[in-house]
């Protein structure tokens, strides 16, 4: 694919030069500038990545200005910064429990209780404020090792502080993410917005919750059929799903404009009971078939937790069941967000393959343990042939799983011609940004400019948008790159002149 794109660029430059000869001067000049801007930008970029030491600040500037297309691995609640959540706590007149850093949702408790702080008091107390940020995100984790939890626990437990408030302000939150996306030169976000409504059947029906996770698909399907029938006939559950879809439609209604598009994935929580996961999957597939805003499903939560590990295969078979019913609904699945030592080695051998071969995922989130998969070469070949994209989240992978630099399998995916996309995962919790993810990608792996550009285009190509929408987004991206390369070339030339005059 890289080769194809490189050839395309070369063709564009050659076409531009050809036009110079045969076309009226004015048009020809414009076209030639497009080609030469690309080359000037490429040369400038090559100079940066081939410098020793690497000019990180200059690459940071470059990464900030680079058009980024889409962010395809993006969790709504984890993308918002703790500061935003505090604004919302204040807006609702709630307080923060001093001892636990949790929001007190019991009304105006702070008026009678000194152990619950108003947001103004939190902000006035610098030490408490910083401690709150350390609980609600990964802030200061690296330089406070004496206070730190294990990194994956730190990361996932931060969600308990803001999950409830994050749901109270979907409209505001999405607008805020849109503003940030535009500032970061993103034009598309596919965010994991909400969990599909679930029924926990533990008390009423033990059928699903009593099953062995090792059950075959053939033996499992009759149980799933009967649960499906129960859901179909459950008026209350059907109404919950209807409301869920209506809320998504309403929350996303005012987001799209000429420069920005937002679509949604709904998700299931992998650490819930089987009946809860299955019912949540049911509502997720219903939402994906009934709302144009819902473009796919995902499965989230710590993959190394007891329940997630125990039920992994069961979850994949459940996805398979729904994919047979709704083959057009697309899945991007967190799979292989694991590294050696997080679980016994046997647990690293099958997650990515199962997500691809059993569940039918079209994109893989993380794919960090590919090196440990059974028959990994054959699996990589398959992923390459089927062009299943892998979502690379460098900050998150380093923090949660300790996988970074040359140990990160992004090098394998690139070498095996597997499409990758650069994404953020949870930029609010990580206190990062999409530009920083690109900076890490550039500075660690030094991709050629063509490859980098191709990776940005992947974020549209492998999105779950329709073909027509992708075409539209690609045209926008073409324009953004033309502008970026023109600006970069002008800047390079300007400073060449200035520095020559010195
Ligand atoms: Zn994720």
Boltz pocket constraint, residues with backbone or C-beta under 6 A from the ligand:
constraints:
  - pocket:
      binder: B
      contacts: [[A, 73], [A, 75], [A, 334], [A, 365], [A, 425], [A, 426]]
      max_distance: 6.0
